Amino acid sequence: MSQQDLQHEVESHKDKEFGYNWVTSSRFLFYMQVFVVLAFLLGGCYNLYQHRYKGKPEVEVPDNTLYTPKYK
């Protein structure tokens, strides 16, 4: 194998490698960012759904603390 063939083989591998190919690596990082933001967004929505307001609870209010209090 000659030096020129070896050099050509190294260059062809550099095109496919993540650290050397700027276009491939930036595309990969962009899609990873989109995935992470989407995962956090869906996780936050699910958490808000789990801890949602369940409705007005039945609370017993003493008669003497009403707007028009009733005393004995």
DSSP file (Angstrom, degrees, kcal/mol; ACC not computed):
  #  RESIDUE AA STRUCTURE BP1 BP2  ACC     N-H-->O    O-->H-N    N-H-->O    O-->H-N    TCO  KAPPA ALPHA  PHI   PSI    X-CA   Y-CA   Z-CA
    1    1 A M              0   0    0      0, 0.0     2,-0.1     0, 0.0     0, 0.0   0.000 360.0 360.0 360.0 129.5    0.0    0.0    0.0
    2    2 A S     >  -     0   0    0      1,-0.1     4,-2.1     4,-0.0     5,-0.2  -0.329 360.0-110.4 -85.0 167.9    1.5    3.3   -1.0
    3    3 A Q  H  > S+     0   0    0      1,-0.2     4,-2.4     2,-0.2     5,-0.2   0.860 118.3  54.0 -63.5 -36.7    1.7    6.5    1.0
    4    4 A Q  H  > S+     0   0    0      2,-0.2     4,-2.2     1,-0.2    -1,-0.2   0.898 108.1  48.5 -68.1 -40.3   -0.8    8.2   -1.3
    5    5 A D  H  > S+     0   0    0      2,-0.2     4,-2.2     1,-0.2    -1,-0.2   0.899 112.0  49.7 -64.0 -40.7   -3.4    5.4   -0.8
    6    6 A L  H  X S+     0   0    0     -4,-2.1     4,-2.2     2,-0.2    -2,-0.2   0.914 110.6  49.5 -64.5 -42.7   -2.9    5.5    2.9
    7    7 A Q  H  X S+     0   0    0     -4,-2.4     4,-2.2     1,-0.2    -2,-0.2   0.896 110.7  50.4 -63.1 -40.3   -3.4    9.3    2.9
    8    8 A H  H  X S+     0   0    0     -4,-2.2     4,-2.1     1,-0.2    -1,-0.2   0.886 109.8  50.6 -65.1 -39.1   -6.6    9.0    0.8
    9    9 A E  H  X S+     0   0    0     -4,-2.2     4,-1.7     2,-0.2    -2,-0.2   0.894 109.9  49.6 -66.9 -39.8   -8.0    6.3    3.2
   10   10 A V  H  X S+     0   0    0     -4,-2.2     4,-1.9     1,-0.2    -2,-0.2   0.911 111.2  50.0 -64.8 -42.1   -7.3    8.6    6.2
   11   11 A E  H  X S+     0   0    0     -4,-2.2     4,-1.5     1,-0.2    -2,-0.2   0.878 108.4  52.3 -64.3 -38.1   -9.0   11.5    4.5
   12   12 A S  H  X S+     0   0    0     -4,-2.1     4,-0.8     1,-0.2    -1,-0.2   0.860 110.4  48.2 -68.6 -33.2  -12.1    9.4    3.6
   13   13 A H  H  X S+     0   0    0     -4,-1.7     4,-1.1     1,-0.2     3,-0.4   0.837 105.6  58.5 -73.5 -32.0  -12.4    8.3    7.2
   14   14 A K  H  < S+     0   0    0     -4,-1.9     3,-0.2     1,-0.2     6,-0.2   0.858 100.7  57.1 -64.2 -33.9  -12.1   11.9    8.4
   15   15 A D  H  < S+     0   0    0     -4,-1.5    -1,-0.2     1,-0.2    -2,-0.2   0.829 111.8  41.7 -64.8 -31.0  -15.1   12.9    6.3
   16   16 A K  H  < S+     0   0    0     -4,-0.8    -1,-0.2    -3,-0.4    -2,-0.2   0.618  93.9 100.3 -91.6 -14.0  -17.2   10.3    8.1
   17   17 A E  S  X S-     0   0    0     -4,-1.1     4,-1.8    -3,-0.2     3,-0.4  -0.499  72.4-132.4 -81.4 144.0  -15.9   11.0   11.6
   18   18 A F  T  4 S+     0   0    0      1,-0.2     7,-0.3     2,-0.2    -1,-0.1   0.892 102.0  49.4 -61.4 -45.0  -18.0   13.1   14.0
   19   19 A G  T  4 S+     0   0    0      1,-0.2    -1,-0.2     6,-0.1    -5,-0.1   0.750 116.1  40.9 -71.0 -24.3  -15.1   15.4   15.2
   20   20 A Y  T  4 S+     0   0    0     -3,-0.4     2,-0.9    -6,-0.2    -1,-0.2   0.737  99.7  73.2 -97.1 -25.5  -13.9   16.2   11.7
   21   21 A N     X  -     0   0    0     -4,-1.8     4,-2.1     1,-0.2     5,-0.2  -0.795  58.0-174.3 -97.5 103.9  -17.1   16.7    9.8
   22   22 A W  H  > S+     0   0    0     -2,-0.9     4,-2.4     1,-0.2     5,-0.2   0.861  80.8  52.9 -66.7 -37.9  -18.6   20.0   10.9
   23   23 A V  H  > S+     0   0    0      2,-0.2     4,-2.0     1,-0.2    -1,-0.2   0.936 112.4  43.2 -66.4 -46.9  -21.8   19.6    8.9
   24   24 A T  H  > S+     0   0    0      1,-0.2     4,-2.2     2,-0.2    -2,-0.2   0.909 116.0  47.9 -66.2 -42.1  -22.7   16.2   10.3
   25   25 A S  H  X S+     0   0    0     -4,-2.1     4,-2.5    -7,-0.3    -2,-0.2   0.904 112.2  48.3 -69.3 -39.4  -21.8   17.1   13.8
   26   26 A S  H  X S+     0   0    0     -4,-2.4     4,-2.2     2,-0.2    -1,-0.2   0.885 111.9  50.0 -69.0 -36.0  -23.7   20.3   13.8
   27   27 A R  H  X S+     0   0    0     -4,-2.0     4,-2.3    -5,-0.2    -2,-0.2   0.920 112.0  48.4 -64.7 -43.0  -26.8   18.6   12.4
   28   28 A F  H  X S+     0   0    0     -4,-2.2     4,-2.1     1,-0.2    -2,-0.2   0.920 112.3  48.0 -62.5 -44.8  -26.5   15.9   15.1
   29   29 A L  H  X S+     0   0    0     -4,-2.5     4,-2.3     2,-0.2    -1,-0.2   0.877 110.0  53.0 -66.6 -36.6  -26.2   18.5   17.8
   30   30 A F  H  X S+     0   0    0     -4,-2.2     4,-2.3     2,-0.2    -2,-0.2   0.941 110.9  45.7 -62.1 -47.7  -29.2   20.5   16.5
   31   31 A Y  H  X S+     0   0    0     -4,-2.3     4,-2.3     1,-0.2    -1,-0.2   0.849 111.2  53.3 -66.8 -32.6  -31.4   17.4   16.5
   32   32 A M  H  X S+     0   0    0     -4,-2.1     4,-2.5     2,-0.2    -1,-0.2   0.908 108.9  49.4 -66.4 -40.8  -30.2   16.5   20.0
   33   33 A Q  H  X S+     0   0    0     -4,-2.3     4,-2.6     2,-0.2     5,-0.2   0.918 111.1  49.4 -62.7 -43.5  -31.1   20.0   21.2
   34   34 A V  H  X S+     0   0    0     -4,-2.3     4,-2.4     1,-0.2    -2,-0.2   0.922 112.3  48.4 -61.1 -44.1  -34.6   19.7   19.7
   35   35 A F  H  X S+     0   0    0     -4,-2.3     4,-2.4     2,-0.2    -2,-0.2   0.910 112.6  47.5 -63.1 -43.4  -35.1   16.3   21.2
   36   36 A V  H  X S+     0   0    0     -4,-2.5     4,-2.5     2,-0.2     5,-0.2   0.916 113.1  47.6 -67.3 -43.1  -34.0   17.5   24.7
   37   37 A V  H  X S+     0   0    0     -4,-2.6     4,-2.4     1,-0.2    -1,-0.2   0.921 113.6  48.4 -63.8 -42.7  -36.1   20.6   24.6
   38   38 A L  H  X S+     0   0    0     -4,-2.4     4,-2.7    -5,-0.2     5,-0.2   0.896 110.9  51.0 -63.8 -39.9  -39.1   18.5   23.5
   39   39 A A  H  X S+     0   0    0     -4,-2.4     4,-2.4     2,-0.2    -2,-0.2   0.918 112.2  46.1 -64.3 -43.3  -38.5   16.0   26.2
   40   40 A F  H  X S+     0   0    0     -4,-2.5     4,-2.5     2,-0.2    -2,-0.2   0.898 113.0  50.6 -65.9 -39.0  -38.3   18.7   28.9
   41   41 A L  H  X S+     0   0    0     -4,-2.4     4,-2.3     2,-0.2    -2,-0.2   0.940 113.9  43.0 -64.1 -47.9  -41.5   20.3   27.5
   42   42 A L  H  X S+     0   0    0     -4,-2.7     4,-2.3     2,-0.2    -2,-0.2   0.883 114.2  51.7 -66.7 -37.5  -43.5   17.1   27.5
   43   43 A G  H  X S+     0   0    0     -4,-2.4     4,-2.2    -5,-0.2    -2,-0.2   0.899 110.7  48.2 -64.8 -40.3  -42.1   16.1   30.9
   44   44 A G  H  X S+     0   0    0     -4,-2.5     4,-2.4     2,-0.2    -2,-0.2   0.902 111.5  49.5 -66.6 -40.8  -43.1   19.5   32.3
   45   45 A C  H  X S+     0   0    0     -4,-2.3     4,-2.1     2,-0.2    -2,-0.2   0.907 111.6  49.1 -63.8 -41.2  -46.6   19.3   30.8
   46   46 A Y  H  X S+     0   0    0     -4,-2.3     4,-2.2     2,-0.2    -2,-0.2   0.899 110.8  50.4 -64.7 -39.9  -47.1   15.8   32.2
   47   47 A N  H  X S+     0   0    0     -4,-2.2     4,-1.7     2,-0.2    -2,-0.2   0.904 110.4  49.2 -66.1 -40.7  -45.9   16.9   35.7
   48   48 A L  H  < S+     0   0    0     -4,-2.4    -1,-0.2     1,-0.2    -2,-0.2   0.882 110.6  51.7 -64.0 -36.8  -48.3   19.8   35.6
   49   49 A Y  H >< S+     0   0    0     -4,-2.1     3,-1.1     1,-0.2    -2,-0.2   0.895 108.7  50.5 -65.4 -40.1  -51.1   17.4   34.6
   50   50 A Q  H 3< S+     0   0    0     -4,-2.2    -1,-0.2     1,-0.3    -2,-0.2   0.842 116.9  40.1 -67.1 -32.8  -50.3   15.1   37.5
   51   51 A H  T 3< S+     0   0    0     -4,-1.7    -1,-0.3    -5,-0.1    -2,-0.2  -0.083  88.5 141.8-107.1  32.9  -50.4   18.0   40.0
   52   52 A R    <   -     0   0    0     -3,-1.1     2,-0.4     1,-0.1    -3,-0.1  -0.218  64.6 -86.0 -73.3 165.1  -53.4   19.8   38.5
   53   53 A Y        -     0   0    0      1,-0.1    -1,-0.1     3,-0.0     3,-0.1  -0.595  36.0-160.1 -73.1 122.8  -56.1   21.4   40.6
   54   54 A K        -     0   0    0     -2,-0.4     2,-0.2     1,-0.3    -1,-0.1   0.560  46.6 -90.1 -86.5  -9.1  -58.6   18.8   41.5
   55   55 A G        -     0   0    0      2,-0.0    -1,-0.3     0, 0.0     0, 0.0  -0.651  61.1 -36.5 125.6 176.4  -61.5   21.1   42.3
   56   56 A K        -     0   0    0     -2,-0.2     2,-0.1    -3,-0.1    -3,-0.0  -0.612  60.7-139.4 -77.4 119.7  -63.0   23.0   45.1
   57   57 A P        -     0   0    0      0, 0.0     2,-0.8     0, 0.0    -1,-0.0  -0.450  20.6-107.9 -78.5 154.4  -62.7   21.0   48.3
   58   58 A E        -     0   0    0     -2,-0.1     2,-0.5     2,-0.0    -2,-0.0  -0.727  44.3-177.3 -81.1 110.1  -65.6   20.8   50.9
   59   59 A V        -     0   0    0     -2,-0.8     2,-0.7     2,-0.0    -3,-0.0  -0.938  24.1-134.6-114.7 130.7  -64.4   22.9   53.8
   60   60 A E        -     0   0    0     -2,-0.5    -2,-0.0     0, 0.0     0, 0.0  -0.751  23.1-161.4 -86.1 116.9  -66.4   23.3   57.0
   61   61 A V        -     0   0    0     -2,-0.7     5,-0.1     1,-0.0    -2,-0.0  -0.841  21.7-115.6-100.9 130.5  -66.3   27.0   57.9
   62   62 A P    >   -     0   0    0      0, 0.0     3,-1.5     0, 0.0     4,-0.1  -0.354  21.6-125.2 -63.3 145.1  -67.2   27.9   61.5
   63   63 A D  G >  S+     0   0    0      1,-0.3     7,-1.4     2,-0.2     3,-1.1   0.803 106.7  60.3 -62.9 -30.8  -70.4   30.0   61.8
   64   64 A N  G 3  S+     0   0    0      1,-0.2    -1,-0.3     5,-0.2     7,-0.1   0.536 101.5  54.4 -79.1  -3.0  -68.7   32.8   63.7
   65   65 A T  G <  S+     0   0    0     -3,-1.5    -1,-0.2     3,-0.1    -2,-0.2   0.300  83.2 112.5-109.2   8.6  -66.2   33.5   60.9
   66   66 A L  S <  S-     0   0    0     -3,-1.1    -3,-0.0    -4,-0.1     0, 0.0  -0.217  85.0-103.4 -73.6 170.1  -68.8   34.0   58.1
   67   67 A Y  S    S+     0   0    0      1,-0.3    -1,-0.1     2,-0.0    -3,-0.0   0.913 125.3  30.1 -61.0 -43.8  -69.4   37.4   56.4
   68   68 A T  S    S-     0   0    0     -5,-0.0    -1,-0.3     2,-0.0    -2,-0.1  -0.875 102.2-145.0-112.0  94.8  -72.5   37.7   58.5
   69   69 A P        -     0   0    0      0, 0.0     2,-0.5     0, 0.0    -5,-0.2  -0.212   5.0-145.2 -66.8 150.0  -71.5   35.8   61.6
   70   70 A K        -     0   0    0     -7,-1.4     2,-0.3     2,-0.0    -4,-0.1  -0.966  17.8-167.6-114.7 119.4  -74.0   33.7   63.6
   71   71 A Y              0   0    0     -2,-0.5     0, 0.0     1,-0.1     0, 0.0  -0.743 360.0 360.0-106.1 156.1  -73.5   33.7   67.3
   72   72 A K              0   0    0     -2,-0.3    -1,-0.1     0, 0.0    -2,-0.0   0.448 360.0 360.0 -79.9 360.0  -75.0   31.4   69.9
